[in-house]
Amino acid sequence: MTVVGLIVLLFQALLLAHGGLTTLGANTFSMAIVGPLVSYGIFKLLKKRDTNINSHSFSSSIFRGFDDLCNYSNSISLSIS
């Protein structure tokens, strides 16, 4: 998953000019490494509770988006300070 995320982010940085190469490392860490791990962890945690599979997928995707927002806000606050 990390390799696919890196390829997609490299394509985005070079061809679409979204952030460029200077943000490639931070984007790879937050979107291709931490995001899938958080999403998978929440999915497994909810699966242990034996609830509906649709609620697993929905909840893990919602928390994944929230995790990305937290990573971006932390990156911005660290770059400002």
DSSP file (Angstrom, degrees, kcal/mol; ACC not computed):
  #  RESIDUE AA STRUCTURE BP1 BP2  ACC     N-H-->O    O-->H-N    N-H-->O    O-->H-N    TCO  KAPPA ALPHA  PHI   PSI    X-CA   Y-CA   Z-CA
    1    1 A M     >        0   0    0      0, 0.0     4,-2.4     0, 0.0     5,-0.2   0.000 360.0 360.0 360.0 -36.7    0.0    0.0    0.0
    2    2 A T  H  >  +     0   0    0      2,-0.2     4,-2.4     1,-0.2     5,-0.2   0.893 360.0  50.7 -66.2 -38.8    2.8    2.4    0.8
    3    3 A V  H  > S+     0   0    0      2,-0.2     4,-2.3     1,-0.2    -1,-0.2   0.918 111.3  47.7 -66.5 -42.7    4.4    1.9   -2.6
    4    4 A V  H  > S+     0   0    0      1,-0.2     4,-2.5     2,-0.2    -2,-0.2   0.918 112.1  50.3 -63.5 -42.9    1.2    2.6   -4.4
    5    5 A G  H  X S+     0   0    0     -4,-2.4     4,-2.5     1,-0.2    -2,-0.2   0.894 110.0  50.2 -61.9 -40.2    0.6    5.7   -2.3
    6    6 A L  H  X S+     0   0    0     -4,-2.4     4,-2.4     2,-0.2    -1,-0.2   0.902 110.3  49.7 -65.1 -41.1    4.1    6.9   -3.1
    7    7 A I  H  X S+     0   0    0     -4,-2.3     4,-2.4     2,-0.2    -2,-0.2   0.922 112.6  47.2 -63.9 -43.7    3.6    6.4   -6.8
    8    8 A V  H  X S+     0   0    0     -4,-2.5     4,-2.3     1,-0.2    -2,-0.2   0.917 113.8  47.2 -64.2 -43.0    0.3    8.3   -6.7
    9    9 A L  H  X S+     0   0    0     -4,-2.5     4,-2.4     2,-0.2    -1,-0.2   0.848 110.6  52.4 -69.0 -33.1    1.7   11.1   -4.7
   10   10 A L  H  X S+     0   0    0     -4,-2.4     4,-2.5     2,-0.2     5,-0.3   0.919 110.4  48.3 -66.3 -43.0    4.8   11.3   -7.0
   11   11 A F  H  X>S+     0   0    0     -4,-2.4     4,-2.2     1,-0.2     5,-0.9   0.915 113.0  48.8 -59.5 -43.8    2.4   11.6  -10.0
   12   12 A Q  H  X5S+     0   0    0     -4,-2.3     6,-1.6     1,-0.2     4,-0.6   0.895 113.7  46.1 -64.6 -40.5    0.4   14.3   -8.2
   13   13 A A  H  <5S+     0   0    0     -4,-2.4     4,-0.2     4,-0.2    -2,-0.2   0.893 121.5  34.4 -71.4 -40.1    3.6   16.2   -7.3
   14   14 A L  H  <5S+     0   0    0     -4,-2.5    -2,-0.2    -5,-0.2    -3,-0.2   0.922 129.4  26.1 -84.4 -46.0    5.2   16.1  -10.7
   15   15 A L  H  <5S+     0   0    0     -4,-2.2    -3,-0.2    -5,-0.3    -2,-0.1   0.819 129.9  35.1 -93.2 -31.8    2.4   16.3  -13.2
   16   16 A L  S  <<S-     0   0    0     -5,-0.9    -3,-0.2    -4,-0.6    -4,-0.1   0.574  93.6-135.1 -99.2 -10.1   -0.4   18.0  -11.4
   17   17 A A        +     0   0    0     -5,-0.4     2,-1.0    -6,-0.3    -4,-0.2   0.872  47.1 154.2  57.9  41.6    1.9   20.4   -9.4
   18   18 A H  S    S-     0   0    0     -6,-1.6    -1,-0.2     1,-0.1    -2,-0.1  -0.802  81.4 -27.3 -99.2  92.0    0.0   19.9   -6.1
   19   19 A G  S    S-     0   0    0     -2,-1.0     4,-0.5    -3,-0.1     3,-0.4  -0.037  93.1-134.5  95.0 -31.1    2.6   20.6   -3.5
   20   20 A G    >   -     0   0    0      1,-0.2     3,-0.7    -8,-0.2    -6,-0.1  -0.166  45.0 -50.2  74.7-172.3    5.6   19.7   -5.6
   21   21 A L  G >  S+     0   0    0      1,-0.2     3,-0.9    -8,-0.2     4,-0.4   0.691 126.0  72.0 -74.5 -18.9    8.6   17.6   -4.5
   22   22 A T  G 3  S+     0   0    0     -3,-0.4     4,-0.2     1,-0.2    -1,-0.2   0.798 104.5  38.3 -69.7 -26.6    9.1   19.6   -1.3
   23   23 A T  G <> S+     0   0    0     -3,-0.7     4,-2.5    -4,-0.5    -1,-0.2   0.316  87.3 100.1-103.1   7.8    6.0   18.2    0.3
   24   24 A L  H <> S+     0   0    0     -3,-0.9     4,-2.4     1,-0.2     5,-0.2   0.894  82.0  49.0 -63.6 -40.6    6.4   14.6   -1.0
   25   25 A G  H  > S+     0   0    0     -4,-0.4     4,-2.2     2,-0.2    -1,-0.2   0.923 113.7  44.7 -65.6 -44.8    7.9   13.2    2.2
   26   26 A A  H  > S+     0   0    0     -4,-0.2     4,-2.4     2,-0.2     5,-0.2   0.900 115.1  48.5 -67.0 -40.6    5.2   14.7    4.5
   27   27 A N  H  X>S+     0   0    0     -4,-2.5     4,-2.8     2,-0.2     5,-0.6   0.903 111.0  50.5 -65.9 -40.7    2.4   13.6    2.1
   28   28 A T  I  X>S+     0   0    0     -4,-2.4     4,-1.6    -5,-0.2     5,-0.8   0.912 112.4  47.4 -63.5 -42.1    3.8   10.1    1.8
   29   29 A F  I  X>S+     0   0    0     -4,-2.2     5,-2.7     3,-0.2     4,-0.7   0.940 120.4  35.9 -65.0 -46.5    4.1    9.8    5.6
   30   30 A S  I  <>S+     0   0    0     -4,-2.4     5,-0.9     3,-0.2    -2,-0.2   0.865 129.8  28.8 -79.4 -35.1    0.6   11.1    6.4
   31   31 A M  I  <5S+     0   0    0     -4,-2.8    -3,-0.2    -5,-0.2    -2,-0.2   0.743 129.1  32.4-100.4 -25.1   -1.3    9.6    3.4
   32   32 A A  I  <<S+     0   0    0     -4,-1.6    -3,-0.2    -5,-0.6   -27,-0.2   0.605 130.4  22.5-109.8 -14.3    0.5    6.5    2.5
   33   33 A I  I  X<S+     0   0    0     -5,-0.8     4,-1.3    -4,-0.7    -3,-0.2   0.751 127.9  31.6-115.5 -60.8    1.9    5.2    5.8
   34   34 A V  I  ><S+     0   0    0     -5,-2.7     4,-2.6    -6,-0.2     5,-0.2   0.907 115.3  56.8 -70.7 -42.4    0.0    6.5    8.8
   35   35 A G  H  ><S+     0   0    0     -5,-0.9     4,-2.4    -6,-0.3     5,-0.2   0.933 109.2  42.6 -58.6 -52.4   -3.5    6.8    7.1
   36   36 A P  H  > S+     0   0    0      0, 0.0     4,-2.6     0, 0.0    -1,-0.2   0.872 114.1  52.7 -64.0 -35.0   -3.8    3.1    6.0
   37   37 A L  H  X S+     0   0    0     -4,-1.3     4,-2.3     2,-0.2    -2,-0.2   0.916 111.5  45.6 -66.3 -41.7   -2.4    1.9    9.3
   38   38 A V  H  X S+     0   0    0     -4,-2.6     4,-2.3     2,-0.2     5,-0.2   0.927 114.4  48.6 -65.0 -44.3   -5.0    3.9   11.3
   39   39 A S  H  X S+     0   0    0     -4,-2.4     4,-2.1    -5,-0.2    -2,-0.2   0.913 113.1  46.8 -62.6 -43.7   -7.8    2.8    9.0
   40   40 A Y  H  X S+     0   0    0     -4,-2.6     4,-2.5     2,-0.2    -1,-0.2   0.893 111.3  52.2 -66.5 -39.9   -6.8   -0.8    9.2
   41   41 A G  H  X S+     0   0    0     -4,-2.3     4,-2.2    -5,-0.2    -2,-0.2   0.909 111.5  45.7 -63.2 -42.2   -6.4   -0.7   13.0
   42   42 A I  H  X S+     0   0    0     -4,-2.3     4,-2.4     2,-0.2     5,-0.2   0.887 111.5  53.1 -68.3 -38.2   -9.9    0.8   13.4
   43   43 A F  H  X S+     0   0    0     -4,-2.1     4,-1.8    -5,-0.2    -2,-0.2   0.931 111.8  44.9 -61.5 -46.0  -11.3   -1.7   11.0
   44   44 A K  H  X S+     0   0    0     -4,-2.5     4,-1.6     2,-0.2    -2,-0.2   0.882 111.8  53.0 -66.2 -38.2   -9.8   -4.6   13.0
   45   45 A L  H  X S+     0   0    0     -4,-2.2     4,-0.8     1,-0.2    -2,-0.2   0.910 112.4  44.1 -63.7 -42.4  -11.0   -3.1   16.3
   46   46 A L  H  <>S+     0   0    0     -4,-2.4     5,-0.9     1,-0.2     4,-0.3   0.808 108.0  59.3 -72.4 -28.8  -14.5   -2.8   15.1
   47   47 A K  H ><5S+     0   0    0     -4,-1.8     3,-1.2     1,-0.2    -1,-0.2   0.841  99.2  58.0 -68.1 -32.0  -14.4   -6.3   13.6
   48   48 A K  H 3<5S+     0   0    0     -4,-1.6    -1,-0.2     1,-0.3    -2,-0.2   0.818  99.0  59.1 -64.4 -30.6  -13.6   -7.7   17.1
   49   49 A R  T 3<5S-     0   0    0     -4,-0.8    -1,-0.3    -3,-0.2    -2,-0.2   0.560 108.5-130.3 -76.5  -6.5  -16.9   -6.1   18.3
   50   50 A D  T < 5 +     0   0    0     -3,-1.2    -3,-0.2    -4,-0.3     2,-0.1   0.925  53.6 147.0  59.0  51.2  -18.7   -8.3   15.7
   51   51 A T      < -     0   0    0     -5,-0.9    -1,-0.1     1,-0.2     2,-0.1  -0.383  57.3 -55.3-101.9-173.4  -20.8   -5.5   14.2
   52   52 A N     >  -     0   0    0     -2,-0.1     4,-1.4     1,-0.1     3,-0.3  -0.351  42.4-131.7 -66.7 140.5  -22.0   -5.0   10.6
   53   53 A I  H  > S+     0   0    0      1,-0.2     4,-2.0     2,-0.2     5,-0.2   0.820 106.4  57.9 -65.0 -31.0  -19.2   -5.0    7.9
   54   54 A N  H  > S+     0   0    0      1,-0.2     4,-2.3     2,-0.2    -1,-0.2   0.874 104.4  50.7 -67.8 -35.7  -20.6   -1.8    6.4
   55   55 A S  H  > S+     0   0    0     -3,-0.3     4,-2.4     2,-0.2     5,-0.3   0.841 107.3  55.5 -70.5 -30.8  -20.2    0.0    9.6
   56   56 A H  H  X S+     0   0    0     -4,-1.4     4,-2.5     2,-0.2     5,-0.2   0.963 111.8  42.1 -60.5 -51.9  -16.6   -1.2    9.8
   57   57 A S  H  X S+     0   0    0     -4,-2.0     4,-1.9     1,-0.2    -2,-0.2   0.912 116.7  47.3 -64.7 -43.8  -15.8    0.3    6.4
   58   58 A F  H  X S+     0   0    0     -4,-2.3     4,-2.2     2,-0.2    -1,-0.2   0.940 114.4  45.8 -64.5 -47.3  -17.7    3.5    7.0
   59   59 A S  H  X S+     0   0    0     -4,-2.4     4,-2.5     1,-0.2     5,-0.2   0.900 112.5  50.0 -65.7 -40.6  -16.2    4.2   10.4
   60   60 A S  H  X S+     0   0    0     -4,-2.5     4,-1.7    -5,-0.3    -1,-0.2   0.870 111.4  48.8 -68.2 -33.9  -12.6    3.4    9.4
   61   61 A S  H  X S+     0   0    0     -4,-1.9     4,-2.0    -5,-0.2    -1,-0.2   0.876 110.8  50.6 -71.9 -35.7  -12.9    5.7    6.3
   62   62 A I  H  X S+     0   0    0     -4,-2.2     4,-2.1     1,-0.2    -2,-0.2   0.935 112.9  45.3 -64.8 -45.8  -14.3    8.5    8.5
   63   63 A F  H  X S+     0   0    0     -4,-2.5     4,-2.4     1,-0.2    -1,-0.2   0.818 108.8  57.6 -68.6 -28.9  -11.5    8.1   11.0
   64   64 A R  H  X S+     0   0    0     -4,-1.7     4,-2.2    -5,-0.2    -1,-0.2   0.925 107.7  46.7 -64.5 -44.2   -9.0    7.9    8.2
   65   65 A G  H  X S+     0   0    0     -4,-2.0     4,-2.0     2,-0.2    -2,-0.2   0.900 112.5  49.9 -63.2 -40.7  -10.1   11.3    6.9
   66   66 A F  H  X S+     0   0    0     -4,-2.1     4,-2.1     1,-0.2    -2,-0.2   0.886 109.0  52.7 -64.9 -38.1  -10.0   12.7   10.4
   67   67 A D  H  X S+     0   0    0     -4,-2.4     4,-2.4     2,-0.2    -2,-0.2   0.895 107.3  51.7 -63.7 -40.7   -6.5   11.3   10.8
   68   68 A D  H  X S+     0   0    0     -4,-2.2     4,-2.4     2,-0.2    -1,-0.2   0.905 109.1  50.5 -62.6 -41.1   -5.4   13.1    7.6
   69   69 A L  H  X S+     0   0    0     -4,-2.0     4,-2.3     1,-0.2    -2,-0.2   0.903 110.5  49.4 -63.6 -40.0   -6.7   16.4    8.8
   70   70 A C  H  X S+     0   0    0     -4,-2.1     4,-2.2     2,-0.2    -2,-0.2   0.903 110.7  50.3 -65.1 -41.0   -4.9   16.0   12.1
   71   71 A N  H  X S+     0   0    0     -4,-2.4     4,-2.3     2,-0.2    -2,-0.2   0.911 111.7  47.9 -63.8 -41.8   -1.6   15.2   10.3
   72   72 A Y  H  X S+     0   0    0     -4,-2.4     4,-2.4     2,-0.2    -2,-0.2   0.903 111.2  49.5 -66.6 -40.8   -2.0   18.2    8.0
   73   73 A S  H  X S+     0   0    0     -4,-2.3     4,-2.3     1,-0.2    -1,-0.2   0.885 111.9  49.3 -67.4 -35.9   -2.7   20.5   10.9
   74   74 A N  H  X S+     0   0    0     -4,-2.2     4,-2.2     2,-0.2    -2,-0.2   0.899 110.6  50.5 -66.4 -40.0    0.3   19.2   12.8
   75   75 A S  H  X S+     0   0    0     -4,-2.3     4,-1.9     2,-0.2    -2,-0.2   0.902 111.9  47.5 -64.1 -40.6    2.5   19.7    9.7
   76   76 A I  H  X S+     0   0    0     -4,-2.4     4,-1.8     2,-0.2    -2,-0.2   0.921 112.2  48.6 -67.0 -43.5    1.3   23.3    9.3
   77   77 A S  H  X S+     0   0    0     -4,-2.3     4,-1.8     1,-0.2    -2,-0.2   0.871 112.3  49.2 -68.3 -33.9    1.8   24.1   13.0
   78   78 A L  H  < S+     0   0    0     -4,-2.2    -1,-0.2     1,-0.2    -2,-0.2   0.854 110.3  50.7 -71.2 -33.2    5.3   22.6   12.9
   79   79 A S  H  < S+     0   0    0     -4,-1.9    -2,-0.2    -5,-0.2    -1,-0.2   0.823 111.0  49.1 -73.9 -28.5    6.3   24.5    9.8
   80   80 A I  H  <        0   0    0     -4,-1.8    -2,-0.2     1,-0.2    -1,-0.2   0.885 360.0 360.0 -74.8 -39.4    5.1   27.8   11.3
   81   81 A S     <        0   0    0     -4,-1.8    -1,-0.2    -5,-0.2    -2,-0.2   0.494 360.0 360.0 -78.5 360.0    6.9   27.4   14.6
